[in-house]
Amino acid sequence: MVGTVYLSAQPGAAVFIKVGDKVKQGQTLLIIEAMKTMNPIPSPREGVVAQILVNDAQPVEYGAPLVVFE
């Protein structure tokens, strides 16, 4: 396991993205915590969120797909 993915900035807060959202390049999609460091994951491009492939607090590995864009 590389880290843990979080879909919002803190428990109870609104999620960064939802399916159907339009996102801009650089917009934060989610956070990955690794070694007690919170790393925001930015969108690599503009697009519409088609799928979110991870659940909140799920462990993730390097190279794992996280979000699908239309």
PDB file of N, CA, C, O and CB in Angstrom:
ATOM      1  N   MET A   1       0.843  -1.185   0.000  1.00  0.00           N
ATOM      2  CA  MET A   1       0.000   0.000   0.000  1.00  0.00           C
ATOM      3  C   MET A   1       0.882   1.240   0.000  1.00  0.00           C
ATOM      4  O   MET A   1       1.818   1.352   0.792  1.00  0.00           O
ATOM      5  CB  MET A   1      -0.956   0.003   1.218  1.00  0.00           C
ATOM      6  N   VAL A   2       0.575   2.156  -0.889  1.00  0.00           N
ATOM      7  CA  VAL A   2       1.296   3.418  -0.962  1.00  0.00           C
ATOM      8  C   VAL A   2       0.661   4.461  -0.067  1.00  0.00           C
ATOM      9  O   VAL A   2       1.359   5.204   0.624  1.00  0.00           O
ATOM     10  CB  VAL A   2       1.345   3.920  -2.393  1.00  0.00           C
ATOM     11  N   GLY A   3      -0.670   4.519  -0.077  1.00  0.00           N
ATOM     12  CA  GLY A   3      -1.349   5.534   0.715  1.00  0.00           C
ATOM     13  C   GLY A   3      -2.823   5.237   0.836  1.00  0.00           C
ATOM     14  O   GLY A   3      -3.314   4.188   0.421  1.00  0.00           O
ATOM     15  N   THR A   4      -3.513   6.203   1.422  1.00  0.00           N
ATOM     16  CA  THR A   4      -4.952   6.103   1.611  1.00  0.00           C
ATOM     17  C   THR A   4      -5.596   7.285   0.904  1.00  0.00           C
ATOM     18  O   THR A   4      -5.158   8.424   1.062  1.00  0.00           O
ATOM     19  CB  THR A   4      -5.333   6.071   3.129  1.00  0.00           C
ATOM     20  N   VAL A   5      -6.630   7.011   0.128  1.00  0.00           N
ATOM     21  CA  VAL A   5      -7.303   8.071  -0.631  1.00  0.00           C
ATOM     22  C   VAL A   5      -8.452   8.644   0.194  1.00  0.00           C
ATOM     23  O   VAL A   5      -9.175   7.915   0.872  1.00  0.00           O
ATOM     24  CB  VAL A   5      -7.827   7.531  -1.992  1.00  0.00           C
ATOM     25  N   TYR A   6      -8.603   9.965   0.122  1.00  0.00           N
ATOM     26  CA  TYR A   6      -9.716  10.652   0.775  1.00  0.00           C
ATOM     27  C   TYR A   6     -10.418  11.512  -0.264  1.00  0.00           C
ATOM     28  O   TYR A   6      -9.770  12.218  -1.037  1.00  0.00           O
ATOM     29  CB  TYR A   6      -9.225  11.517   1.985  1.00  0.00           C
ATOM     30  N   LEU A   7     -11.740  11.452  -0.278  1.00  0.00           N
ATOM     31  CA  LEU A   7     -12.530  12.159  -1.279  1.00  0.00           C
ATOM     32  C   LEU A   7     -12.937  13.561  -0.844  1.00  0.00           C
ATOM     33  O   LEU A   7     -13.507  14.317  -1.631  1.00  0.00           O
ATOM     34  CB  LEU A   7     -13.758  11.365  -1.606  1.00  0.00           C
ATOM     35  N   SER A   8     -12.643  13.914   0.419  1.00  0.00           N
ATOM     36  CA  SER A   8     -12.935  15.260   0.929  1.00  0.00           C
ATOM     37  C   SER A   8     -11.778  15.707   1.814  1.00  0.00           C
ATOM     38  O   SER A   8     -10.935  14.904   2.212  1.00  0.00           O
ATOM     39  CB  SER A   8     -14.286  15.288   1.722  1.00  0.00           C
ATOM     40  N   ALA A   9     -11.755  16.989   2.111  1.00  0.00           N
ATOM     41  CA  ALA A   9     -10.652  17.554   2.886  1.00  0.00           C
ATOM     42  C   ALA A   9     -10.639  17.079   4.339  1.00  0.00           C
ATOM     43  O   ALA A   9      -9.579  16.995   4.959  1.00  0.00           O
ATOM     44  CB  ALA A   9     -10.724  19.060   2.849  1.00  0.00           C
ATOM     45  N   GLN A  10     -11.815  16.771   4.878  1.00  0.00           N
ATOM     46  CA  GLN A  10     -11.915  16.283   6.256  1.00  0.00           C
ATOM     47  C   GLN A  10     -13.232  15.543   6.414  1.00  0.00           C
ATOM     48  O   GLN A  10     -14.148  15.733   5.615  1.00  0.00           O
ATOM     49  CB  GLN A  10     -11.809  17.455   7.283  1.00  0.00           C
ATOM     50  N   PRO A  11     -13.339  14.702   7.433  1.00  0.00           N
ATOM     51  CA  PRO A  11     -14.595  13.967   7.630  1.00  0.00           C
ATOM     52  C   PRO A  11     -15.783  14.916   7.749  1.00  0.00           C
ATOM     53  O   PRO A  11     -15.729  15.911   8.472  1.00  0.00           O
ATOM     54  CB  PRO A  11     -14.506  13.086   8.882  1.00  0.00           C
ATOM     55  N   GLY A  12     -16.844  14.598   7.037  1.00  0.00           N
ATOM     56  CA  GLY A  12     -18.053  15.411   7.083  1.00  0.00           C
ATOM     57  C   GLY A  12     -18.075  16.562   6.089  1.00  0.00           C
ATOM     58  O   GLY A  12     -19.121  17.177   5.881  1.00  0.00           O
ATOM     59  N   ALA A  13     -16.938  16.863   5.473  1.00  0.00           N
ATOM     60  CA  ALA A  13     -16.879  17.949   4.486  1.00  0.00           C
ATOM     61  C   ALA A  13     -17.395  17.454   3.136  1.00  0.00           C
ATOM     62  O   ALA A  13     -17.474  16.251   2.889  1.00  0.00           O
ATOM     63  CB  ALA A  13     -15.426  18.491   4.345  1.00  0.00           C
ATOM     64  N   ALA A  14     -17.739  18.390   2.282  1.00  0.00           N
ATOM     65  CA  ALA A  14     -18.194  18.038   0.929  1.00  0.00           C
ATOM     66  C   ALA A  14     -17.050  17.391   0.157  1.00  0.00           C
ATOM     67  O   ALA A  14     -15.884  17.737   0.346  1.00  0.00           O
ATOM     68  CB  ALA A  14     -18.718  19.293   0.171  1.00  0.00           C
ATOM     69  N   VAL A  15     -17.399  16.444  -0.718  1.00  0.00           N
ATOM     70  CA  VAL A  15     -16.382  15.775  -1.541  1.00  0.00           C
ATOM     71  C   VAL A  15     -15.834  16.764  -2.564  1.00  0.00           C
ATOM     72  O   VAL A  15     -16.511  17.722  -2.939  1.00  0.00           O
ATOM     73  CB  VAL A  15     -16.974  14.517  -2.256  1.00  0.00           C
ATOM     74  N   PHE A  16     -14.600  16.523  -3.012  1.00  0.00           N
ATOM     75  CA  PHE A  16     -13.967  17.394  -4.003  1.00  0.00           C
ATOM     76  C   PHE A  16     -14.684  17.324  -5.345  1.00  0.00           C
ATOM     77  O   PHE A  16     -14.887  18.350  -5.996  1.00  0.00           O
ATOM     78  CB  PHE A  16     -12.497  17.017  -4.178  1.00  0.00           C
ATOM     79  N   ILE A  17     -15.071  16.116  -5.763  1.00  0.00           N
ATOM     80  CA  ILE A  17     -15.733  15.920  -7.051  1.00  0.00           C
ATOM     81  C   ILE A  17     -16.830  14.874  -6.939  1.00  0.00           C
ATOM     82  O   ILE A  17     -16.818  14.021  -6.052  1.00  0.00           O
ATOM     83  CB  ILE A  17     -14.718  15.508  -8.122  1.00  0.00           C
ATOM     84  N   LYS A  18     -17.788  14.966  -7.876  1.00  0.00           N
ATOM     85  CA  LYS A  18     -18.845  13.966  -8.002  1.00  0.00           C
ATOM     86  C   LYS A  18     -18.946  13.601  -9.473  1.00  0.00           C
ATOM     87  O   LYS A  18     -18.523  14.372 -10.335  1.00  0.00           O
ATOM     88  CB  LYS A  18     -20.222  14.494  -7.444  1.00  0.00           C
ATOM     89  N   VAL A  19     -19.500  12.439  -9.765  1.00  0.00           N
ATOM     90  CA  VAL A  19     -19.742  12.036 -11.153  1.00  0.00           C
ATOM     91  C   VAL A  19     -20.612  13.104 -11.810  1.00  0.00           C
ATOM     92  O   VAL A  19     -21.620  13.534 -11.248  1.00  0.00           O
ATOM     93  CB  VAL A  19     -20.428  10.618 -11.230  1.00  0.00           C
ATOM     94  N   GLY A  20     -20.207  13.525 -13.005  1.00  0.00           N
ATOM     95  CA  GLY A  20     -20.933  14.548 -13.738  1.00  0.00           C
ATOM     96  C   GLY A  20     -20.370  15.948 -13.577  1.00  0.00           C
ATOM     97  O   GLY A  20     -20.730  16.851 -14.332  1.00  0.00           O
ATOM     98  N   ASP A  21     -19.486  16.140 -12.598  1.00  0.00           N
ATOM     99  CA  ASP A  21     -18.870  17.453 -12.397  1.00  0.00           C
ATOM    100  C   ASP A  21     -17.917  17.797 -13.536  1.00  0.00           C
ATOM    101  O   ASP A  21     -17.197  16.932 -14.036  1.00  0.00           O
ATOM    102  CB  ASP A  21     -18.123  17.493 -11.062  1.00  0.00           C
ATOM    103  N   LYS A  22     -17.917  19.068 -13.944  1.00  0.00           N
ATOM    104  CA  LYS A  22     -16.914  19.572 -14.875  1.00  0.00           C
ATOM    105  C   LYS A  22     -15.728  20.023 -14.025  1.00  0.00           C
ATOM    106  O   LYS A  22     -15.900  20.760 -13.054  1.00  0.00           O
ATOM    107  CB  LYS A  22     -17.480  20.754 -15.779  1.00  0.00           C
ATOM    108  N   VAL A  23     -14.545  19.587 -14.388  1.00  0.00           N
ATOM    109  CA  VAL A  23     -13.354  19.982 -13.639  1.00  0.00           C
ATOM    110  C   VAL A  23     -12.373  20.695 -14.568  1.00  0.00           C
ATOM    111  O   VAL A  23     -12.369  20.484 -15.781  1.00  0.00           O
ATOM    112  CB  VAL A  23     -12.684  18.749 -12.980  1.00  0.00           C
ATOM    113  N   LYS A  24     -11.553  21.533 -13.968  1.00  0.00           N
ATOM    114  CA  LYS A  24     -10.528  22.258 -14.706  1.00  0.00           C
ATOM    115  C   LYS A  24      -9.179  21.609 -14.453  1.00  0.00           C
ATOM    116  O   LYS A  24      -8.986  20.944 -13.435  1.00  0.00           O
ATOM    117  CB  LYS A  24     -10.501  23.752 -14.304  1.00  0.00           C
ATOM    118  N   GLN A  25      -8.259  21.797 -15.363  1.00  0.00           N
ATOM    119  CA  GLN A  25      -6.907  21.292 -15.172  1.00  0.00           C
ATOM    120  C   GLN A  25      -6.340  21.900 -13.891  1.00  0.00           C
ATOM    121  O   GLN A  25      -6.446  23.107 -13.678  1.00  0.00           O
ATOM    122  CB  GLN A  25      -6.001  21.623 -16.401  1.00  0.00           C
ATOM    123  N   GLY A  26      -5.745  21.076 -13.049  1.00  0.00           N
ATOM    124  CA  GLY A  26      -5.149  21.533 -11.797  1.00  0.00           C
ATOM    125  C   GLY A  26      -6.084  21.520 -10.605  1.00  0.00           C
ATOM    126  O   GLY A  26      -5.629  21.663  -9.470  1.00  0.00           O
ATOM    127  N   GLN A  27      -7.383  21.351 -10.833  1.00  0.00           N
ATOM    128  CA  GLN A  27      -8.351  21.296  -9.737  1.00  0.00           C
ATOM    129  C   GLN A  27      -8.115  20.041  -8.908  1.00  0.00           C
ATOM    130  O   GLN A  27      -7.849  18.977  -9.467  1.00  0.00           O
ATOM    131  CB  GLN A  27      -9.803  21.326 -10.278  1.00  0.00           C
ATOM    132  N   THR A  28      -8.208  20.146  -7.585  1.00  0.00           N
ATOM    133  CA  THR A  28      -8.017  18.990  -6.714  1.00  0.00           C
ATOM    134  C   THR A  28      -9.158  17.997  -6.902  1.00  0.00           C
ATOM    135  O   THR A  28     -10.333  18.353  -6.803  1.00  0.00           O
ATOM    136  CB  THR A  28      -7.921  19.428  -5.238  1.00  0.00           C
ATOM    137  N   LEU A  29      -8.792  16.740  -7.174  1.00  0.00           N
ATOM    138  CA  LEU A  29      -9.768  15.665  -7.352  1.00  0.00           C
ATOM    139  C   LEU A  29      -9.979  14.893  -6.059  1.00  0.00           C
ATOM    140  O   LEU A  29     -11.100  14.499  -5.736  1.00  0.00           O
ATOM    141  CB  LEU A  29      -9.318  14.715  -8.458  1.00  0.00           C
ATOM    142  N   LEU A  30      -8.886  14.678  -5.318  1.00  0.00           N
ATOM    143  CA  LEU A  30      -8.914  13.918  -4.079  1.00  0.00           C
ATOM    144  C   LEU A  30      -7.572  14.115  -3.383  1.00  0.00           C
ATOM    145  O   LEU A  30      -6.692  14.807  -3.895  1.00  0.00           O
ATOM    146  CB  LEU A  30      -9.205  12.398  -4.343  1.00  0.00           C
ATOM    147  N   ILE A  31      -7.429  13.511  -2.234  1.00  0.00           N
ATOM    148  CA  ILE A  31      -6.177  13.588  -1.462  1.00  0.00           C
ATOM    149  C   ILE A  31      -5.692  12.174  -1.219  1.00  0.00           C
ATOM    150  O   ILE A  31      -6.484  11.272  -0.948  1.00  0.00           O
ATOM    151  CB  ILE A  31      -6.374  14.355  -0.103  1.00  0.00           C
ATOM    152  N   ILE A  32      -4.379  11.985  -1.317  1.00  0.00           N
ATOM    153  CA  ILE A  32      -3.785  10.713  -0.919  1.00  0.00           C
ATOM    154  C   ILE A  32      -2.846  10.987   0.251  1.00  0.00           C
ATOM    155  O   ILE A  32      -1.924  11.797   0.157  1.00  0.00           O
ATOM    156  CB  ILE A  32      -3.024  10.029  -2.117  1.00  0.00           C
ATOM    157  N   GLU A  33      -3.106  10.292   1.353  1.00  0.00           N
ATOM    158  CA  GLU A  33      -2.252  10.397   2.537  1.00  0.00           C
ATOM    159  C   GLU A  33      -1.195   9.311   2.460  1.00  0.00           C
ATOM    160  O   GLU A  33      -1.514   8.129   2.334  1.00  0.00           O
ATOM    161  CB  GLU A  33      -3.084  10.277   3.858  1.00  0.00           C
ATOM    162  N   ALA A  34       0.060   9.716   2.535  1.00  0.00           N
ATOM    163  CA  ALA A  34       1.172   8.771   2.548  1.00  0.00           C
ATOM    164  C   ALA A  34       2.168   9.244   3.600  1.00  0.00           C
ATOM    165  O   ALA A  34       2.644  10.378   3.549  1.00  0.00           O
ATOM    166  CB  ALA A  34       1.848   8.653   1.133  1.00  0.00           C
ATOM    167  N   MET A  35       2.472   8.390   4.531  1.00  0.00           N
ATOM    168  CA  MET A  35       3.421   8.690   5.604  1.00  0.00           C
ATOM    169  C   MET A  35       3.030   9.977   6.355  1.00  0.00           C
ATOM    170  O   MET A  35       3.868  10.834   6.633  1.00  0.00           O
ATOM    171  CB  MET A  35       4.846   8.825   5.028  1.00  0.00           C
ATOM    172  N   LYS A  36       1.739  10.080   6.670  1.00  0.00           N
ATOM    173  CA  LYS A  36       1.167  11.201   7.436  1.00  0.00           C
ATOM    174  C   LYS A  36       1.211  12.529   6.684  1.00  0.00           C
ATOM    175  O   LYS A  36       0.998  13.582   7.286  1.00  0.00           O
ATOM    176  CB  LYS A  36       1.902  11.351   8.749  1.00  0.00           C
ATOM    177  N   THR A  37       1.486  12.498   5.367  1.00  0.00           N
ATOM    178  CA  THR A  37       1.479  13.703   4.549  1.00  0.00           C
ATOM    179  C   THR A  37       0.283  13.650   3.615  1.00  0.00           C
ATOM    180  O   THR A  37       0.075  12.653   2.924  1.00  0.00           O
ATOM    181  CB  THR A  37       2.804  13.850   3.749  1.00  0.00           C
ATOM    182  N   MET A  38      -0.504  14.718   3.593  1.00  0.00           N
ATOM    183  CA  MET A  38      -1.666  14.808   2.713  1.00  0.00           C
ATOM    184  C   MET A  38      -1.224  15.402   1.379  1.00  0.00           C
ATOM    185  O   MET A  38      -0.714  16.522   1.325  1.00  0.00           O
ATOM    186  CB  MET A  38      -2.800  15.668   3.360  1.00  0.00           C
ATOM    187  N   ASN A  39      -1.425  14.639   0.303  1.00  0.00           N
ATOM    188  CA  ASN A  39      -1.005  15.047  -1.031  1.00  0.00           C
ATOM    189  C   ASN A  39      -2.226  15.256  -1.918  1.00  0.00           C
ATOM    190  O   ASN A  39      -2.879  14.287  -2.305  1.00  0.00           O
ATOM    191  CB  ASN A  39      -0.057  13.999  -1.650  1.00  0.00           C
ATOM    192  N   PRO A  40      -2.549  16.533  -2.252  1.00  0.00           N
ATOM    193  CA  PRO A  40      -3.677  16.756  -3.148  1.00  0.00           C
ATOM    194  C   PRO A  40      -3.333  16.252  -4.551  1.00  0.00           C
ATOM    195  O   PRO A  40      -2.222  16.468  -5.036  1.00  0.00           O
ATOM    196  CB  PRO A  40      -4.059  18.258  -3.185  1.00  0.00           C
ATOM    197  N   ILE A  41      -4.274  15.590  -5.191  1.00  0.00           N
ATOM    198  CA  ILE A  41      -4.081  15.060  -6.540  1.00  0.00           C
ATOM    199  C   ILE A  41      -4.859  15.956  -7.498  1.00  0.00           C
ATOM    200  O   ILE A  41      -6.089  15.984  -7.462  1.00  0.00           O
ATOM    201  CB  ILE A  41      -4.551  13.555  -6.648  1.00  0.00           C
ATOM    202  N   PRO A  42      -4.137  16.697  -8.367  1.00  0.00           N
ATOM    203  CA  PRO A  42      -4.807  17.613  -9.283  1.00  0.00           C
ATOM    204  C   PRO A  42      -5.278  16.912 -10.552  1.00  0.00           C
ATOM    205  O   PRO A  42      -4.748  15.872 -10.944  1.00  0.00           O
ATOM    206  CB  PRO A  42      -3.883  18.757  -9.642  1.00  0.00           C
ATOM    207  N   SER A  43      -6.278  17.505 -11.176  1.00  0.00           N
ATOM    208  CA  SER A  43      -6.761  16.991 -12.454  1.00  0.00           C
ATOM    209  C   SER A  43      -5.701  17.241 -13.525  1.00  0.00           C
ATOM    210  O   SER A  43      -5.167  18.347 -13.616  1.00  0.00           O
ATOM    211  CB  SER A  43      -8.116  17.654 -12.847  1.00  0.00           C
ATOM    212  N   PRO A  44      -5.390  16.229 -14.335  1.00  0.00           N
ATOM    213  CA  PRO A  44      -4.388  16.411 -15.376  1.00  0.00           C
ATOM    214  C   PRO A  44      -4.899  17.215 -16.573  1.00  0.00           C
ATOM    215  O   PRO A  44      -4.117  17.677 -17.403  1.00  0.00           O
ATOM    216  CB  PRO A  44      -3.905  15.071 -15.844  1.00  0.00           C
ATOM    217  N   ARG A  45      -6.235  17.376 -16.648  1.00  0.00           N
ATOM    218  CA  ARG A  45      -6.827  18.109 -17.778  1.00  0.00           C
ATOM    219  C   ARG A  45      -8.248  18.520 -17.438  1.00  0.00           C
ATOM    220  O   ARG A  45      -8.799  18.106 -16.418  1.00  0.00           O
ATOM    221  CB  ARG A  45      -6.810  17.250 -19.069  1.00  0.00           C
ATOM    222  N   GLU A  46      -8.835  19.339 -18.303  1.00  0.00           N
ATOM    223  CA  GLU A  46     -10.245  19.671 -18.167  1.00  0.00           C
ATOM    224  C   GLU A  46     -11.081  18.474 -18.602  1.00  0.00           C
ATOM    225  O   GLU A  46     -10.644  17.674 -19.429  1.00  0.00           O
ATOM    226  CB  GLU A  46     -10.604  20.929 -19.000  1.00  0.00           C
ATOM    227  N   GLY A  47     -12.263  18.354 -18.054  1.00  0.00           N
ATOM    228  CA  GLY A  47     -13.138  17.266 -18.466  1.00  0.00           C
ATOM    229  C   GLY A  47     -14.323  17.129 -17.536  1.00  0.00           C
ATOM    230  O   GLY A  47     -14.515  17.920 -16.612  1.00  0.00           O
ATOM    231  N   VAL A  48     -15.108  16.107 -17.803  1.00  0.00           N
ATOM    232  CA  VAL A  48     -16.276  15.783 -16.984  1.00  0.00           C
ATOM    233  C   VAL A  48     -15.989  14.447 -16.301  1.00  0.00           C
ATOM    234  O   VAL A  48     -15.537  13.502 -16.947  1.00  0.00           O
ATOM    235  CB  VAL A  48     -17.603  15.719 -17.851  1.00  0.00           C
ATOM    236  N   VAL A  49     -16.250  14.371 -15.007  1.00  0.00           N
ATOM    237  CA  VAL A  49     -16.002  13.154 -14.245  1.00  0.00           C
ATOM    238  C   VAL A  49     -17.038  12.104 -14.647  1.00  0.00           C
ATOM    239  O   VAL A  49     -18.236  12.286 -14.429  1.00  0.00           O
ATOM    240  CB  VAL A  49     -16.051  13.433 -12.708  1.00  0.00           C
ATOM    241  N   ALA A  50     -16.563  11.003 -15.236  1.00  0.00           N
ATOM    242  CA  ALA A  50     -17.448   9.907 -15.652  1.00  0.00           C
ATOM    243  C   ALA A  50     -17.575   8.851 -14.556  1.00  0.00           C
ATOM    244  O   ALA A  50     -18.653   8.297 -14.336  1.00  0.00           O
ATOM    245  CB  ALA A  50     -16.926   9.261 -16.944  1.00  0.00           C
ATOM    246  N   GLN A  51     -16.456   8.577 -13.867  1.00  0.00           N
ATOM    247  CA  GLN A  51     -16.458   7.558 -12.792  1.00  0.00           C
ATOM    248  C   GLN A  51     -15.407   7.931 -11.757  1.00  0.00           C
ATOM    249  O   GLN A  51     -14.367   8.501 -12.086  1.00  0.00           O
ATOM    250  CB  GLN A  51     -16.180   6.116 -13.364  1.00  0.00           C
ATOM    251  N   ILE A  52     -15.690   7.605 -10.518  1.00  0.00           N
ATOM    252  CA  ILE A  52     -14.706   7.675  -9.441  1.00  0.00           C
ATOM    253  C   ILE A  52     -14.457   6.229  -9.045  1.00  0.00           C
ATOM    254  O   ILE A  52     -15.364   5.551  -8.561  1.00  0.00           O
ATOM    255  CB  ILE A  52     -15.205   8.568  -8.203  1.00  0.00           C
ATOM    256  N   LEU A  53     -13.241   5.756  -9.245  1.00  0.00           N
ATOM    257  CA  LEU A  53     -12.926   4.334  -9.117  1.00  0.00           C
ATOM    258  C   LEU A  53     -12.486   3.910  -7.718  1.00  0.00           C
ATOM    259  O   LEU A  53     -12.182   2.739  -7.492  1.00  0.00           O
ATOM    260  CB  LEU A  53     -11.858   3.980 -10.087  1.00  0.00           C
ATOM    261  N   VAL A  54     -12.452   4.850  -6.785  1.00  0.00           N
ATOM    262  CA  VAL A  54     -12.009   4.540  -5.422  1.00  0.00           C
ATOM    263  C   VAL A  54     -13.069   4.996  -4.430  1.00  0.00           C
ATOM    264  O   VAL A  54     -13.900   5.850  -4.738  1.00  0.00           O
ATOM    265  CB  VAL A  54     -10.643   5.217  -5.112  1.00  0.00           C
ATOM    266  N   ASN A  55     -13.030   4.426  -3.257  1.00  0.00           N
ATOM    267  CA  ASN A  55     -13.916   4.816  -2.156  1.00  0.00           C
ATOM    268  C   ASN A  55     -13.123   5.601  -1.126  1.00  0.00           C
ATOM    269  O   ASN A  55     -11.899   5.484  -1.052  1.00  0.00           O
ATOM    270  CB  ASN A  55     -14.578   3.573  -1.504  1.00  0.00           C
ATOM    271  N   ASP A  56     -13.817   6.394  -0.339  1.00  0.00           N
ATOM    272  CA  ASP A  56     -13.165   7.163   0.708  1.00  0.00           C
ATOM    273  C   ASP A  56     -12.452   6.234   1.685  1.00  0.00           C
ATOM    274  O   ASP A  56     -12.986   5.196   2.075  1.00  0.00           O
ATOM    275  CB  ASP A  56     -14.183   8.038   1.447  1.00  0.00           C
ATOM    276  N   ALA A  57     -11.247   6.620   2.071  1.00  0.00           N
ATOM    277  CA  ALA A  57     -10.409   5.889   3.037  1.00  0.00           C
ATOM    278  C   ALA A  57      -9.920   4.537   2.516  1.00  0.00           C
ATOM    279  O   ALA A  57      -9.543   3.667   3.300  1.00  0.00           O
ATOM    280  CB  ALA A  57     -11.181   5.674   4.321  1.00  0.00           C
ATOM    281  N   GLN A  58      -9.928   4.364   1.211  1.00  0.00           N
ATOM    282  CA  GLN A  58      -9.455   3.119   0.589  1.00  0.00           C
ATOM    283  C   GLN A  58      -7.943   3.166   0.390  1.00  0.00           C
ATOM    284  O   GLN A  58      -7.419   4.197  -0.032  1.00  0.00           O
ATOM    285  CB  GLN A  58     -10.165   2.879  -0.765  1.00  0.00           C
ATOM    286  N   PRO A  59      -7.228   2.078   0.681  1.00  0.00           N
ATOM    287  CA  PRO A  59      -5.791   2.027   0.372  1.00  0.00           C
ATOM    288  C   PRO A  59      -5.592   1.981  -1.150  1.00  0.00           C
ATOM    289  O   PRO A  59      -6.367   1.351  -1.868  1.00  0.00           O
ATOM    290  CB  PRO A  59      -5.120   0.786   1.051  1.00  0.00           C
ATOM    291  N   VAL A  60      -4.540   2.659  -1.628  1.00  0.00           N
ATOM    292  CA  VAL A  60      -4.231   2.674  -3.061  1.00  0.00           C
ATOM    293  C   VAL A  60      -2.741   2.392  -3.281  1.00  0.00           C
ATOM    294  O   VAL A  60      -1.916   2.572  -2.386  1.00  0.00           O
ATOM    295  CB  VAL A  60      -4.623   4.039  -3.692  1.00  0.00           C
ATOM    296  N   GLU A  61      -2.430   1.951  -4.482  1.00  0.00           N
ATOM    297  CA  GLU A  61      -1.061   1.635  -4.889  1.00  0.00           C
ATOM    298  C   GLU A  61      -0.621   2.594  -5.988  1.00  0.00           C
ATOM    299  O   GLU A  61      -1.450   3.269  -6.598  1.00  0.00           O
ATOM    300  CB  GLU A  61      -0.951   0.164  -5.373  1.00  0.00           C
ATOM    301  N   TYR A  62       0.700   2.656  -6.243  1.00  0.00           N
ATOM    302  CA  TYR A  62       1.217   3.433  -7.358  1.00  0.00           C
ATOM    303  C   TYR A  62       0.555   2.997  -8.658  1.00  0.00           C
ATOM    304  O   TYR A  62       0.377   1.805  -8.907  1.00  0.00           O
ATOM    305  CB  TYR A  62       2.740   3.288  -7.457  1.00  0.00           C
ATOM    306  N   GLY A  63       0.196   3.963  -9.474  1.00  0.00           N
ATOM    307  CA  GLY A  63      -0.332   3.660 -10.794  1.00  0.00           C
ATOM    308  C   GLY A  63      -1.781   3.210 -10.830  1.00  0.00           C
ATOM    309  O   GLY A  63      -2.308   2.932 -11.908  1.00  0.00           O
ATOM    310  N   ALA A  64      -2.436   3.132  -9.687  1.00  0.00           N
ATOM    311  CA  ALA A  64      -3.840   2.705  -9.658  1.00  0.00           C
ATOM    312  C   ALA A  64      -4.716   3.786 -10.291  1.00  0.00           C
ATOM    313  O   ALA A  64      -4.545   4.967  -9.989  1.00  0.00           O
ATOM    314  CB  ALA A  64      -4.304   2.410  -8.197  1.00  0.00           C
ATOM    315  N   PRO A  65      -5.652   3.400 -11.165  1.00  0.00           N
ATOM    316  CA  PRO A  65      -6.571   4.392 -11.725  1.00  0.00           C
ATOM    317  C   PRO A  65      -7.498   4.902 -10.612  1.00  0.00           C
ATOM    318  O   PRO A  65      -7.969   4.128  -9.778  1.00  0.00           O
ATOM    319  CB  PRO A  65      -7.402   3.781 -12.910  1.00  0.00           C
ATOM    320  N   LEU A  66      -7.745   6.191 -10.616  1.00  0.00           N
ATOM    321  CA  LEU A  66      -8.557   6.798  -9.568  1.00  0.00           C
ATOM    322  C   LEU A  66      -9.859   7.388 -10.084  1.00  0.00           C
ATOM    323  O   LEU A  66     -10.916   7.210  -9.478  1.00  0.00           O
ATOM    324  CB  LEU A  66      -7.772   7.862  -8.876  1.00  0.00           C
ATOM    325  N   VAL A  67      -9.773   8.102 -11.227  1.00  0.00           N
ATOM    326  CA  VAL A  67     -10.913   8.814 -11.781  1.00  0.00           C
ATOM    327  C   VAL A  67     -10.914   8.629 -13.296  1.00  0.00           C
ATOM    328  O   VAL A  67      -9.854   8.593 -13.922  1.00  0.00           O
ATOM    329  CB  VAL A  67     -10.873  10.324 -11.399  1.00  0.00           C
ATOM    330  N   VAL A  68     -12.109   8.512 -13.886  1.00  0.00           N
ATOM    331  CA  VAL A  68     -12.246   8.424 -15.342  1.00  0.00           C
ATOM    332  C   VAL A  68     -12.960   9.689 -15.816  1.00  0.00           C
ATOM    333  O   VAL A  68     -13.964  10.102 -15.235  1.00  0.00           O
ATOM    334  CB  VAL A  68     -13.034   7.122 -15.775  1.00  0.00           C
ATOM    335  N   PHE A  69     -12.430  10.297 -16.879  1.00  0.00           N
ATOM    336  CA  PHE A  69     -13.030  11.479 -17.481  1.00  0.00           C
ATOM    337  C   PHE A  69     -13.721  11.119 -18.782  1.00  0.00           C
ATOM    338  O   PHE A  69     -13.301  10.189 -19.470  1.00  0.00           O
ATOM    339  CB  PHE A  69     -11.975  12.558 -17.722  1.00  0.00           C
ATOM    340  N   GLU A  70     -14.793  11.855 -19.131  1.00  0.00           N
ATOM    341  CA  GLU A  70     -15.453  11.705 -20.429  1.00  0.00           C
ATOM    342  C   GLU A  70     -14.671  12.503 -21.438  1.00  0.00           C
ATOM    343  O   GLU A  70     -15.032  12.534 -22.614  1.00  0.00           O
ATOM    344  CB  GLU A  70     -16.941  12.168 -20.382  1.00  0.00           C
TER     345      GLU A  70
END
